[in-house]
Amino acid sequence: MPDDIREILCGKWALEILLLLSEEGTQNYSQIESEFDTSSDVIVERLQELAAVGLVDRNERGAKDVRYTITADGQELLNLVEQIQELLEE
């Protein structure tokens, strides 16, 4: 597995952010940040990483109106993680 993929997926809150976007739909930064008990710097970093690899779409509507949506690739990744979890539980 390439190191950059491992770093992104193993980064704290990365999968949780994808799961939130999958379950709740498009969210702005404040909505995402309010769901996690961590620093805002960590959330910003994770969102940037997820957007850079195409797992999250970043839609900047204005200076203070940025929305995030999970992409088809992000959803597929969550499905694969779920399948792996099911295999481990067998």
Buried (B, 14 or more C-beta within 10 A) or exposed (E): EEEEEEEBBEBEBBBBBBBBBBEEEEBBBEBBBEBBEEEEEBBEBBBEBBBEBEBBBBEEEEEEEBBBBBBEEBBEBBEEBEEEEEEEEE
